[in-house]
């Protein structure tokens, strides 16, 4: 969980620099829980829930921070660990690229495959083939992105996603689709 990771970064920063990591904001992809006290206690900066991705927005002064004491052994260990992590990082898949492009294109209408292919500097047939090699169909990615957008919009408008009731539906209109969600 990112909150735990941010808390660890903050504690480590206090040990090395004598001060917490100066973060402006922490981003969480999931909706805001009812009780946010744990986040307020663990984190030294505001949390933005329902963000497009997980992340930590650092303040510019983090670049000016200097360690209290130099530790060559620690620097070597951290350097090796960083190299190892970089070499093991998962490369972004075609599915990831298409999902991000579709999500961005949904804001301006129904994203046609040829527009997404052009945006990714490829042809629709090559894009289709690469997705199928990863076991994914464009249609399924598009539907998944639409559902996720509806959930985000529903949460933004109502503060809730579940709690079904047929008497009180929420209608969300997106270009090309109408979704009714029980509220």
BALOBA-1460 file (C-alpha; in Angstrom, 3 decimals):
// residues 183
<rec num="1" residu="x" x="0.000" y="0.000" z="0.000"/>
<rec num="2" residu="x" x="1.333" y="3.413" z="-0.949"/>
<rec num="3" residu="x" x="0.445" y="4.988" z="2.399"/>
<rec num="4" residu="x" x="2.719" y="2.495" z="4.127"/>
<rec num="5" residu="x" x="5.392" y="3.129" z="1.488"/>
<rec num="6" residu="x" x="5.089" y="6.899" z="1.969"/>
<rec num="7" residu="x" x="5.380" y="6.456" z="5.742"/>
<rec num="8" residu="x" x="8.554" y="4.379" z="5.266"/>
<rec num="9" residu="x" x="9.993" y="6.991" z="2.892"/>
<rec num="10" residu="x" x="9.204" y="9.652" z="5.487"/>
<rec num="11" residu="x" x="10.855" y="7.697" z="8.349"/>
<rec num="12" residu="x" x="13.952" y="6.919" z="6.279"/>
<rec num="13" residu="x" x="14.161" y="10.558" z="5.238"/>
<rec num="14" residu="x" x="14.069" y="11.617" z="8.901"/>
<rec num="15" residu="x" x="16.971" y="9.250" z="9.682"/>
<rec num="16" residu="x" x="19.114" y="10.407" z="6.765"/>
<rec num="17" residu="x" x="18.213" y="14.097" z="6.467"/>
<rec num="18" residu="x" x="16.857" y="14.891" z="9.919"/>
<rec num="19" residu="x" x="13.511" y="15.886" z="8.398"/>
<rec num="20" residu="x" x="10.578" y="14.190" z="6.704"/>
<rec num="21" residu="x" x="10.334" y="13.950" z="2.930"/>
<rec num="22" residu="x" x="8.723" y="17.201" z="1.784"/>
<rec num="23" residu="x" x="5.818" y="15.811" z="-0.238"/>
<rec num="24" residu="x" x="3.044" y="18.048" z="-1.533"/>
<rec num="25" residu="x" x="0.478" y="15.340" z="-2.111"/>
<rec num="26" residu="x" x="0.029" y="11.578" z="-2.131"/>
<rec num="27" residu="x" x="-2.134" y="10.004" z="-4.841"/>
<rec num="28" residu="x" x="-4.299" y="6.918" z="-4.374"/>
<rec num="29" residu="x" x="-6.267" y="5.282" z="-7.190"/>
<rec num="30" residu="x" x="-9.046" y="4.036" z="-4.939"/>
<rec num="31" residu="x" x="-11.995" y="6.093" z="-3.639"/>
<rec num="32" residu="x" x="-11.730" y="7.902" z="-0.318"/>
<rec num="33" residu="x" x="-12.563" y="5.586" z="2.564"/>
<rec num="34" residu="x" x="-15.106" y="6.689" z="5.131"/>
<rec num="35" residu="x" x="-12.436" y="6.971" z="7.809"/>
<rec num="36" residu="x" x="-9.240" y="8.730" z="6.712"/>
<rec num="37" residu="x" x="-7.643" y="9.099" z="10.148"/>
<rec num="38" residu="x" x="-4.997" y="6.444" z="9.401"/>
<rec num="39" residu="x" x="-3.852" y="8.405" z="6.340"/>
<rec num="40" residu="x" x="-3.802" y="11.651" z="8.295"/>
<rec num="41" residu="x" x="-1.717" y="9.991" z="11.029"/>
<rec num="42" residu="x" x="0.752" y="8.188" z="8.740"/>
<rec num="43" residu="x" x="1.266" y="10.830" z="6.083"/>
<rec num="44" residu="x" x="2.615" y="14.325" z="6.391"/>
<rec num="45" residu="x" x="0.813" y="15.585" z="3.281"/>
<rec num="46" residu="x" x="-2.726" y="15.623" z="1.850"/>
<rec num="47" residu="x" x="-4.036" y="12.531" z="0.082"/>
<rec num="48" residu="x" x="-5.893" y="12.747" z="-3.230"/>
<rec num="49" residu="x" x="-8.155" y="9.737" z="-3.621"/>
<rec num="50" residu="x" x="-9.560" y="8.505" z="-6.968"/>
<rec num="51" residu="x" x="-6.395" y="9.768" z="-8.643"/>
<rec num="52" residu="x" x="-5.491" y="8.432" z="-12.104"/>
<rec num="53" residu="x" x="-2.497" y="6.585" z="-10.623"/>
<rec num="54" residu="x" x="-0.585" y="5.974" z="-7.401"/>
<rec num="55" residu="x" x="2.152" y="8.506" z="-6.684"/>
<rec num="56" residu="x" x="3.900" y="10.969" z="-4.420"/>
<rec num="57" residu="x" x="4.257" y="14.575" z="-5.542"/>
<rec num="58" residu="x" x="7.454" y="15.888" z="-3.969"/>
<rec num="59" residu="x" x="8.193" y="19.515" z="-3.223"/>
<rec num="60" residu="x" x="11.103" y="21.100" z="-5.149"/>
<rec num="61" residu="x" x="13.146" y="21.483" z="-1.954"/>
<rec num="62" residu="x" x="13.691" y="17.707" z="-1.912"/>
<rec num="63" residu="x" x="16.417" y="18.354" z="-4.501"/>
<rec num="64" residu="x" x="18.231" y="20.606" z="-2.023"/>
<rec num="65" residu="x" x="18.226" y="18.131" z="0.872"/>
<rec num="66" residu="x" x="21.649" y="16.929" z="2.012"/>
<rec num="67" residu="x" x="22.359" y="13.933" z="4.235"/>
<rec num="68" residu="x" x="23.498" y="14.678" z="7.777"/>
<rec num="69" residu="x" x="26.368" y="12.218" z="7.422"/>
<rec num="70" residu="x" x="27.852" y="10.557" z="4.376"/>
<rec num="71" residu="x" x="27.818" y="6.756" z="4.463"/>
<rec num="72" residu="x" x="29.720" y="5.211" z="1.524"/>
<rec num="73" residu="x" x="28.606" y="1.666" z="2.411"/>
<rec num="74" residu="x" x="24.948" y="2.728" z="2.478"/>
<rec num="75" residu="x" x="25.360" y="4.650" z="-0.783"/>
<rec num="76" residu="x" x="26.846" y="1.565" z="-2.436"/>
<rec num="77" residu="x" x="24.075" y="-0.673" z="-1.110"/>
<rec num="78" residu="x" x="21.347" y="1.741" z="-2.242"/>
<rec num="79" residu="x" x="23.012" y="2.099" z="-5.653"/>
<rec num="80" residu="x" x="23.105" y="-1.685" z="-6.164"/>
<rec num="81" residu="x" x="19.507" y="-2.015" z="-5.017"/>
<rec num="82" residu="x" x="18.388" y="0.773" z="-7.351"/>
<rec num="83" residu="x" x="20.186" y="-0.853" z="-10.309"/>
<rec num="84" residu="x" x="18.562" y="-4.180" z="-9.477"/>
<rec num="85" residu="x" x="15.115" y="-2.601" z="-9.214"/>
<rec num="86" residu="x" x="15.549" y="-0.776" z="-12.520"/>
<rec num="87" residu="x" x="16.620" y="-3.943" z="-14.313"/>
<rec num="88" residu="x" x="13.633" y="-5.838" z="-12.897"/>
<rec num="89" residu="x" x="11.062" y="-3.168" z="-13.691"/>
<rec num="90" residu="x" x="8.249" y="-4.413" z="-15.861"/>
<rec num="91" residu="x" x="8.229" y="-2.801" z="-19.267"/>
<rec num="92" residu="x" x="4.932" y="-1.204" z="-20.167"/>
<rec num="93" residu="x" x="2.865" y="-3.591" z="-22.274"/>
<rec num="94" residu="x" x="0.837" y="-2.733" z="-25.351"/>
<rec num="95" residu="x" x="-2.237" y="-3.324" z="-23.209"/>
<rec num="96" residu="x" x="-1.015" y="-0.685" z="-20.706"/>
<rec num="97" residu="x" x="-0.340" y="1.841" z="-23.483"/>
<rec num="98" residu="x" x="-3.722" y="1.245" z="-25.124"/>
<rec num="99" residu="x" x="-5.584" y="1.421" z="-21.795"/>
<rec num="100" residu="x" x="-3.970" y="4.789" z="-21.006"/>
<rec num="101" residu="x" x="-4.676" y="6.159" z="-24.513"/>
<rec num="102" residu="x" x="-8.290" y="4.902" z="-24.463"/>
<rec num="103" residu="x" x="-8.876" y="6.455" z="-21.030"/>
<rec num="104" residu="x" x="-7.569" y="9.811" z="-22.265"/>
<rec num="105" residu="x" x="-9.556" y="9.624" z="-25.522"/>
<rec num="106" residu="x" x="-12.797" y="8.756" z="-23.698"/>
<rec num="107" residu="x" x="-12.913" y="12.335" z="-22.439"/>
<rec num="108" residu="x" x="-13.547" y="13.593" z="-25.968"/>
<rec num="109" residu="x" x="-15.746" y="10.799" z="-27.310"/>
<rec num="110" residu="x" x="-15.719" y="7.141" z="-28.241"/>
<rec num="111" residu="x" x="-12.102" y="6.238" z="-29.066"/>
<rec num="112" residu="x" x="-11.944" y="4.395" z="-32.383"/>
<rec num="113" residu="x" x="-9.196" y="1.821" z="-32.740"/>
<rec num="114" residu="x" x="-7.672" y="3.621" z="-35.742"/>
<rec num="115" residu="x" x="-7.273" y="6.814" z="-33.664"/>
<rec num="116" residu="x" x="-5.619" y="4.904" z="-30.816"/>
<rec num="117" residu="x" x="-3.331" y="3.112" z="-33.298"/>
<rec num="118" residu="x" x="-2.328" y="6.426" z="-34.890"/>
<rec num="119" residu="x" x="-1.663" y="7.883" z="-31.459"/>
<rec num="120" residu="x" x="0.645" y="4.942" z="-30.656"/>
<rec num="121" residu="x" x="2.379" y="5.271" z="-34.059"/>
<rec num="122" residu="x" x="1.188" y="1.945" z="-35.412"/>
<rec num="123" residu="x" x="-1.558" y="0.517" z="-37.623"/>
<rec num="124" residu="x" x="-4.878" y="-0.887" z="-36.397"/>
<rec num="125" residu="x" x="-3.948" y="-4.393" z="-37.608"/>
<rec num="126" residu="x" x="-0.580" y="-4.315" z="-35.789"/>
<rec num="127" residu="x" x="-2.241" y="-2.956" z="-32.658"/>
<rec num="128" residu="x" x="-4.896" y="-5.707" z="-32.797"/>
<rec num="129" residu="x" x="-2.205" y="-8.375" z="-33.285"/>
<rec num="130" residu="x" x="-0.087" y="-7.099" z="-30.361"/>
<rec num="131" residu="x" x="-3.091" y="-7.003" z="-28.073"/>
<rec num="132" residu="x" x="-4.083" y="-10.543" z="-29.071"/>
<rec num="133" residu="x" x="-0.495" y="-11.681" z="-28.354"/>
<rec num="134" residu="x" x="-1.086" y="-10.380" z="-24.812"/>
<rec num="135" residu="x" x="-4.452" y="-12.146" z="-24.672"/>
<rec num="136" residu="x" x="-6.557" y="-8.969" z="-24.777"/>
<rec num="137" residu="x" x="-9.146" y="-7.650" z="-27.232"/>
<rec num="138" residu="x" x="-9.488" y="-3.933" z="-27.956"/>
<rec num="139" residu="x" x="-13.239" y="-4.140" z="-27.351"/>
<rec num="140" residu="x" x="-12.646" y="-5.543" z="-23.845"/>
<rec num="141" residu="x" x="-10.113" y="-2.806" z="-23.016"/>
<rec num="142" residu="x" x="-12.532" y="-0.140" z="-24.195"/>
<rec num="143" residu="x" x="-15.373" y="-1.590" z="-22.123"/>
<rec num="144" residu="x" x="-13.143" y="-1.855" z="-19.046"/>
<rec num="145" residu="x" x="-11.994" y="1.767" z="-19.429"/>
<rec num="146" residu="x" x="-15.607" y="2.915" z="-19.785"/>
<rec num="147" residu="x" x="-16.650" y="1.035" z="-16.646"/>
<rec num="148" residu="x" x="-13.740" y="2.510" z="-14.687"/>
<rec num="149" residu="x" x="-14.571" y="6.020" z="-15.893"/>
<rec num="150" residu="x" x="-18.220" y="5.559" z="-14.909"/>
<rec num="151" residu="x" x="-17.153" y="4.392" z="-11.443"/>
<rec num="152" residu="x" x="-14.881" y="7.436" z="-11.034"/>
<rec num="153" residu="x" x="-17.593" y="9.814" z="-12.256"/>
<rec num="154" residu="x" x="-20.212" y="8.179" z="-10.067"/>
<rec num="155" residu="x" x="-17.975" y="8.458" z="-7.038"/>
<rec num="156" residu="x" x="-17.103" y="12.075" z="-7.877"/>
<rec num="157" residu="x" x="-20.787" y="12.989" z="-8.256"/>
<rec num="158" residu="x" x="-22.260" y="10.999" z="-5.389"/>
<rec num="159" residu="x" x="-19.439" y="9.997" z="-3.069"/>
<rec num="160" residu="x" x="-20.429" y="6.350" z="-3.438"/>
<rec num="161" residu="x" x="-20.228" y="3.540" z="-5.940"/>
<rec num="162" residu="x" x="-22.205" y="0.783" z="-4.245"/>
<rec num="163" residu="x" x="-25.272" y="0.647" z="-2.047"/>
<rec num="164" residu="x" x="-27.753" y="-0.553" z="-4.678"/>
<rec num="165" residu="x" x="-31.377" y="0.528" z="-4.783"/>
<rec num="166" residu="x" x="-33.680" y="0.203" z="-7.794"/>
<rec num="167" residu="x" x="-35.761" y="3.153" z="-6.566"/>
<rec num="168" residu="x" x="-32.916" y="5.661" z="-6.785"/>
<rec num="169" residu="x" x="-30.711" y="5.084" z="-9.874"/>
<rec num="170" residu="x" x="-27.894" y="7.368" z="-10.971"/>
<rec num="171" residu="x" x="-27.762" y="8.084" z="-14.705"/>
<rec num="172" residu="x" x="-24.326" y="8.824" z="-16.094"/>
<rec num="173" residu="x" x="-24.061" y="9.908" z="-19.731"/>
<rec num="174" residu="x" x="-20.834" y="9.430" z="-21.627"/>
<rec num="175" residu="x" x="-20.311" y="9.960" z="-25.346"/>
<rec num="176" residu="x" x="-21.922" y="7.003" z="-27.060"/>
<rec num="177" residu="x" x="-23.243" y="5.283" z="-23.904"/>
<rec num="178" residu="x" x="-25.722" y="5.795" z="-21.083"/>
<rec num="179" residu="x" x="-25.126" y="3.885" z="-17.897"/>
<rec num="180" residu="x" x="-27.669" y="3.604" z="-15.076"/>
<rec num="181" residu="x" x="-26.155" y="2.720" z="-11.735"/>
<rec num="182" residu="x" x="-28.333" y="1.916" z="-8.754"/>
<rec num="183" residu="x" x="-27.346" y="4.235" z="-5.909"/>
